[in-house]
């Protein structure tokens, strides 16, 4: 993380193990938006120096129903900021808001 960037509006990308997390960050930056890619379990205090404007939750190999599945940090929802979930990240959001997440006929990874 870049502690010298507090004035930049930032999209925080929480990495849940996707093989495409770095690509997501690059595409966001190519769109002219500053982003920080951090592990999903990064404490909110570690992000306090950033001017966060939204979050992207990456994909990953886990299932929201797995006993040791990575979780959605409460500060993401509590922030009231926009959140985009991709693959596993969308499963987390759907599950958080009470939707049923079901298995597809073929396993996907992303």
N, C-alpha and C positions, 0 to 999 in steps of 0.2 A: 504494500500500500504506500501511497505517496503522501506523507504528512504535511508537505508543503503546498497542498492543493485545496485548502479549505474554501477558497472563493469560487471554485468551479462548481457549477451545477453537475451533479453526478448521478448516473444510474449504477446501482450496485447489483452485480450479478452474483447470485449465490450458487456455488458449484456443488452439485449433487453427484458428481462423478461422470458426467457426460463426456464422451469423446469429442464433443463439439463445443465445449465451454470456451476455449480460447478463440474459436471461430466466431462465436456469438459476440464476445467482447470486441473482436476486431471489426465486425460488421457494425456494431453500435458506434465505434469510434470513426469508422469510415463515413458514417452518416453525420459526422460533426458533433457528436455527443460524447462527453468524457464519461468513461466507465471504469469501475474497479471490479476485478474478478476476485472473489474471496471464498474460502471454504464455507459450506452451509452453516457450520457451527461457530462461526466468528461471533464473538460477543458484541452486543450493540455498542458498548463503550469503545471498542476498537474502531468504530465507524463514526464516532461523535465529531471528529474534525471535518467530516465531509458534509457538503450541502446536498443532501440526498433528495432527488426529485422523483425517484421511483425504483422499483426492484424488478429484476428478472430472475426467475427460479429455473435453473437448468434442468435438463433431463438427467437420467441416471439409470443404473441397472436394478434398483430396488423396486419393491411394491409397497404401497402405503399400508398394506396389511401384514407386512413382514415384522417379526418380533423385534428385530434390531434395525428397522428402517430409519433413515434419517428423517428428522421432523421439520416442521415449519416453525421457525423462530417467532415467538409471539410479537416481537417488536416490528416485524414486517407488517402484520395486520393492524396492530395498534397504531402504526404511523399514520394511517389514513391515506397513504400515498398510493399511486397506481402500481399494480403488480401484474406482471406477465408471467404465466407459467408455461413452460415448454415440456411436453411429455411428462416425466415424473413430477416436475414442478406444477403442472396443471392438475395431476392427480392429488397432490397435496392440497391445493386450493379447493378442489371439488370436495374432497373428504372433509376439510375444515368447515365448509359451509353445509355439510350434511348430505351431499350427493353420494350415490353409490358408485364405487369404482369397480368395474368388472374386468375380468380377463378377456383378452382378445383371443381369437382362434389360433393365432400365431404370435409367438413372443417377439417383441421389438426391443431394440436398444437404442437409446439416444439421450 
